[in-house]
């Protein structure tokens, strides 16, 4: 594509020069160079606006919207996608319409509007199926599986992930295969089969590393860190989360960088490196505030309480009681009660935590909830 770009430039063929740059942007996007990809996409969109090629303008917009998701600007992404959908509906272009539906489905998944997300992803899957577009069918199956996984329907999640894995193997697409393998590992992790989960995460990591798939590499590192954290292997957990953070910083993947920072703080707290934990926790908070993602701060508040415990237990208790709000979802309430019980050993906190965890596990079973229930059931009150 660089050769095409240079040749077109020498021959004053502006259109072919920009088409080459567009394809370069796609490659930068695939391998995880998000800031560079966004810059190139925006440049190409401006060019096609200048020559009034609105079809290509609207073909680029979903790719820009997708990058906005990574950079934490979900509202901007959704607004952009609605305009794209309106345009492709008017000209009855099903291929591009389905691509916009897919990205919008992912945007609603990120903002936890799962019914809307599923609606758009199913629309997208139907169009791709009619077109027999195997790669996009594969990606959309995985995105639907994520929704079922997040809403606790692990059987349906498994069904979609296995379809995704089978198609990825048949078409030989490495990016799709890396995603499918990590998704399969997630189901095993949620069901408490950590050995199988690690097997699939490492298979995904091997595929992603071989093909320089940065997003899949970071996801595999983060998931391996999480399992090691749950099983008490904190040195390995720290090793993997540091790998994930290092690569995520290079990609400028802001939302995940915030989440990984808070995960690293959790690990550091466990090994009693409280000052280091406080610093990384504060970095994550500043970044979340910078991109207006206050919704990501709950784990940071729990981390802060545990850091305070290292200095004065009563301060930690007061802090936890202060962050409790009636409108919080049941999982967050359960986490607060869990940590209050760890600090006070008061039976009332244990009972409330167990009740809410059981209810939350029915809605969305996760390995962390399972682990917390197991810890509470083994512990005795003072």
C-alpha positions in Angstrom: 0.0 0.0 0.0 2.9 2.4 0.6 4.2 1.6 -2.9 0.7 2.3 -4.3 0.5 5.6 -2.3 4.0 6.7 -3.6 3.3 5.7 -7.2 -0.1 7.6 -7.1 1.5 10.6 -5.6 4.2 10.8 -8.3 1.5 10.5 -11.0 -0.8 13.1 -9.3 -3.5 10.5 -8.8 -5.0 11.9 -5.6 -7.9 9.4 -5.4 -5.6 6.4 -5.5 -3.2 8.0 -3.1 -6.0 8.4 -0.5 -7.5 4.9 -1.2 -4.0 3.5 -0.3 -3.9 5.6 2.9 -7.3 4.3 3.8 -6.1 0.7 3.6 -3.0 1.6 5.6 -5.3 3.0 8.3 -7.2 -0.3 8.3 -4.0 -2.2 8.9 -2.9 0.2 11.7 -6.3 -0.4 13.2 -6.1 -4.2 13.0 -2.6 -4.4 14.6 -3.7 -2.0 17.4 -2.0 1.3 16.5 -5.2 3.2 17.4 -4.1 6.8 17.5 -2.3 6.5 14.1 -5.3 4.7 12.6 -7.7 7.4 13.9 -5.5 10.2 12.5 -5.5 8.5 9.1 -9.2 7.7 9.0 -10.0 11.3 9.9 -7.7 12.6 7.2 -9.3 10.3 4.6 -12.8 11.2 5.7 -12.0 14.9 5.3 -10.7 14.2 1.8 -13.8 12.3 0.7 -16.0 15.1 2.2 -14.0 17.6 0.1 -14.7 15.7 -3.2 -18.3 15.0 -2.0 -18.0 11.2 -2.0 -20.5 10.7 0.8 -20.6 6.9 0.4 -16.9 6.6 1.3 -17.3 9.2 4.1 -20.0 7.0 5.6 -17.9 3.9 5.1 -15.1 5.4 7.2 -17.3 6.7 10.0 -18.0 3.3 11.6 -14.3 2.7 11.8 -13.8 6.1 13.5 -16.7 5.3 15.8 -15.1 1.9 16.7 -11.9 3.7 17.7 -13.9 6.2 19.8 -15.1 3.2 21.8 -11.5 2.3 22.6 -10.7 5.8 23.5 -13.7 6.0 25.9 -15.9 8.4 24.0 -19.0 6.1 23.7 -21.6 8.9 23.2 -19.7 10.3 20.3 -19.4 6.9 18.7 -23.1 6.2 19.0 -24.1 9.6 17.5 -21.8 9.0 14.6 -23.2 5.5 14.0 -26.8 6.7 13.9 -26.0 9.2 11.1 -24.3 6.3 9.2 -27.3 4.0 9.6 -29.6 6.7 8.3 -27.4 7.2 5.2 -27.1 3.5 4.3 -30.8 2.9 4.9 -31.6 5.7 2.3 -29.4 4.2 -0.3 -30.3 0.6 0.7 -26.7 -0.6 1.1 -26.9 -3.7 3.3 -23.2 -4.5 3.6 -22.3 -1.2 5.1 -25.5 -1.0 7.1 -24.7 -4.3 8.8 -21.1 -3.1 9.7 -22.6 0.0 11.3 -25.1 -2.2 13.2 -22.2 -4.3 14.5 -20.3 -1.4 15.9 -23.4 0.1 17.4 -24.1 -3.2 19.1 -20.6 -3.2 20.6 -21.1 0.4 21.7 -24.3 -0.5 23.6 -22.5 -3.6 25.1 -19.8 -1.3 26.5 -22.5 1.0 28.0 -24.3 -2.1 29.4 -27.5 -1.5 27.3 -27.6 -5.2 26.5 -31.1 -5.4 25.0 -30.3 -2.7 22.5 -26.9 -4.3 21.8 -28.4 -7.7 21.1 -31.1 -6.1 18.8 -28.5 -4.5 16.6 -26.1 -7.4 16.6 -28.9 -9.9 15.5 -29.8 -7.5 12.7 -26.2 -7.5 11.6 -25.9 -11.3 11.9 -28.9 -11.8 9.7 -27.5 -9.6 6.9 -24.1 -11.1 7.1 -25.6 -14.6 7.0 -27.6 -13.8 3.9 -24.4 -12.5 2.3 -22.5 -15.6 3.5 -19.8 -13.2 4.8 -18.0 -15.7 7.0 -15.5 -13.3 8.7 -18.2 -10.9 9.8 -20.5 -13.7 10.8 -17.6 -14.9 13.0 -17.0 -11.6 14.6 -20.8 -10.9 15.2 -21.3 -14.4 16.8 -18.5 -13.5 19.2 -20.1 -10.1 20.0 -23.5 -11.8 20.7 -21.7 -14.4 22.9 -20.2 -11.5 25.0 -23.7 -10.2 25.8 -25.0 -13.6 26.9 -21.8 -14.1 29.0 -22.2 -10.6 30.7 -25.9 -11.3 31.4 -25.3 -14.7 32.9 -26.6 -17.0 30.2 -23.4 -19.1 29.9 -25.1 -21.9 27.9 -26.0 -19.5 25.1 -22.7 -17.7 25.4 -20.9 -21.1 25.0 -23.1 -21.9 21.9 -22.2 -18.7 20.1 -18.5 -18.9 21.1 -18.3 -22.4 19.7 -19.9 -21.3 16.4 -17.4 -18.5 16.4 -14.4 -20.8 17.0 -15.5 -23.4 14.3 -15.9 -20.7 11.6 -12.6 -19.0 12.7 -10.8 -22.4 12.2 -12.5 -23.1 8.9 -11.7 -19.7 7.3 -8.2 -19.6 8.8 -8.5 -16.0 10.0 -6.0 -15.5 12.9 -7.6 -12.4 14.4 -10.9 -14.2 14.6 -9.3 -17.4 16.0 -7.5 -15.5 18.7 -10.7 -13.8 19.8 -12.6 -17.1 19.7 -10.0 -18.9 21.8 -10.0 -16.2 24.5 -13.8 -16.2 24.6 -13.9 -20.0 25.1 -11.4 -19.5 28.0 -13.7 -17.0 29.6 -16.5 -19.5 29.8 -14.3 -22.0 31.5 -13.1 -19.3 33.9 -16.6 -18.3 34.8 -17.4 -21.9 35.5 -14.4 -22.2 37.8 -12.3 -24.5 35.5 -9.2 -22.4 35.7 -6.9 -25.1 34.2 -8.9 -25.2 31.0 -9.3 -21.4 30.9 -5.5 -21.0 31.1 -5.1 -23.5 28.3 -7.3 -21.5 26.0 -5.9 -18.1 27.0 -2.4 -19.4 26.2 -3.5 -20.7 22.9 -5.0 -17.4 22.1 -1.8 -15.6 23.2 0.3 -17.8 21.0 -1.8 -17.0 17.9 -2.0 -13.3 18.8 1.8 -13.0 19.4 2.6 -14.8 16.1 0.4 -12.4 14.2 1.0 -9.2 16.1 -2.6 -8.9 17.2 -2.2 -6.4 20.0 -5.7 -6.2 21.3 -5.9 -10.0 21.6 -2.5 -10.1 23.3 -3.6 -7.6 26.0 -6.8 -9.4 26.6 -5.0 -12.7 27.0 -2.5 -11.1 29.4 -5.2 -9.5 31.5 -7.2 -12.8 31.7 -4.1 -14.8 32.7 -3.4 -12.1 35.4 -6.9 -12.4 36.7 -6.8 -16.2 37.1 -3.5 -16.0 38.9 -4.9 -13.3 41.2 -7.9 -15.5 42.1 -5.7 -18.5 42.8 -3.3 -16.5 44.9 -0.3 -16.5 42.5 0.3 -12.8 42.9 3.8 -12.6 41.3 2.4 -14.2 38.1 -0.7 -12.0 38.2 1.6 -8.9 38.5 3.8 -10.1 35.6 0.8 -10.5 33.2 -0.9 -7.3 34.2 2.3 -5.3 33.7 2.6 -6.9 30.2 -1.1 -5.9 29.5 -0.5 -2.3 30.7 2.7 -1.8 28.8 1.1 -2.8 25.5 -2.2 -0.9 26.2 -0.2 2.3 26.8 1.4 1.9 23.4 -2.1 1.4 21.8 -3.6 4.3 23.8 -6.5 2.0 24.6 -7.8 4.3 27.4 -10.7 2.4 28.8 -8.7 -0.9 29.2 -5.8 1.1 30.6 -8.0 2.4 33.4 -9.3 -1.1 34.2 -5.9 -2.7 34.1 -4.5 0.1 36.4 -7.1 -0.7 39.0 -6.4 -4.5 38.6 -2.7 -3.9 39.2 -3.6 -1.8 42.3 -5.6 -4.8 43.6 -2.6 -7.1 43.2 -0.2 -4.7 44.8 -2.6 -4.4 47.8 -2.5 -8.2 48.2 1.3 -8.2 48.4 1.1 -5.1 50.8 2.8 -2.6 48.4 0.4 0.0 49.5 2.2 3.2 48.3 2.7 1.7 44.8 -0.9 0.6 44.8 -2.1 4.1 45.8 0.0 5.7 42.9 -1.3 3.4 40.2 -4.9 3.7 41.5 -4.6 7.5 41.4 -3.3 7.3 37.8 -6.3 5.3 36.8 -8.7 7.7 38.5 -7.2 10.7 36.8 -7.4 9.0 33.4 -11.1 8.0 34.0 -11.9 11.6 35.0 -10.1 12.9 31.9 -12.3 10.9 29.5 -15.5 11.4 31.6 -15.9 7.8 32.6 -16.9 8.1 36.3 -18.7 4.7 35.9 -15.2 3.0 35.9 -14.3 4.4 39.4 -16.0 1.9 41.7 -13.1 -0.6 41.8 -10.8 2.4 42.5 -12.9 3.3 45.5 -12.7 -0.3 46.9 -8.9 -0.2 46.3 -8.7 3.1 48.2 -10.6 1.6 51.2 -8.1 -1.3 51.3 -5.1 1.1 51.1 -6.6 3.1 54.0 -6.9 -0.2 56.0 -3.1 -0.4 56.0 -3.0 2.8 57.9 -6.2 2.8 60.0 -8.9 0.2 59.9 -11.7 2.6 61.1 -10.9 5.0 58.2 -11.3 2.1 55.7 -14.7 1.1 57.3 -15.9 4.8 57.3 -14.8 5.1 53.6 -16.7 1.9 52.6 -19.9 3.0 54.4 -19.6 6.4 52.7 -19.4 5.0 49.1 -22.4 2.7 49.7 -25.5 4.2 47.9 -29.0 2.7 47.6 -28.9 3.0 43.8 -25.8 0.9 43.3 -26.2 -2.4 41.5 -26.4 -5.5 43.6 -22.9 -6.7 42.7 -21.3 -3.4 43.9 -23.3 -3.5 47.1 -22.2 -7.1 47.6 -18.5 -6.1 47.2 -18.9 -3.3 49.8 -20.5 -5.7 52.3 -17.8 -8.3 51.5 -15.0 -5.9 52.4 -16.8 -4.6 55.4 -17.1 -8.1 56.7 -13.3 -8.7 56.1 -12.7 -5.6 58.2 -15.2 -6.0 61.0 -16.2 -9.7 61.0 -19.8 -8.6 61.8 -22.3 -11.2 60.8 -24.8 -8.7 59.4 -22.3 -7.8 56.6 -21.6 -11.4 55.8 -25.3 -12.3 55.5 -25.9 -9.3 53.3 -22.9 -10.0 51.1 -23.8 -13.7 50.6 -27.4 -12.9 49.8 -26.4 -10.3 47.2 -23.6 -12.4 45.7 -25.9 -15.4 45.2 -28.5 -13.1 43.5 -25.8 -11.5 41.3 -24.3 -14.9 40.5 -27.7 -16.1 39.1 -27.8 -13.0 36.9 -24.2 -13.0 35.8 -22.0 -15.8 37.1 -18.3 -14.8 37.3 -15.3 -16.5 38.8 -14.7 -13.6 41.1 -18.2 -13.8 42.7 -17.8 -17.6 43.0 -14.4 -17.0 44.8 -15.9 -14.4 47.2 -18.8 -16.7 48.1 -16.3 -19.5 48.8 -14.2 -17.2 51.0 -17.3 -16.1 53.0 -18.6 -19.6 53.5 -15.2 -20.7 55.0 -14.8 -17.7 57.3 -16.2 -17.5 60.8 -17.5 -14.4 62.6 -15.5 -13.0 65.6 
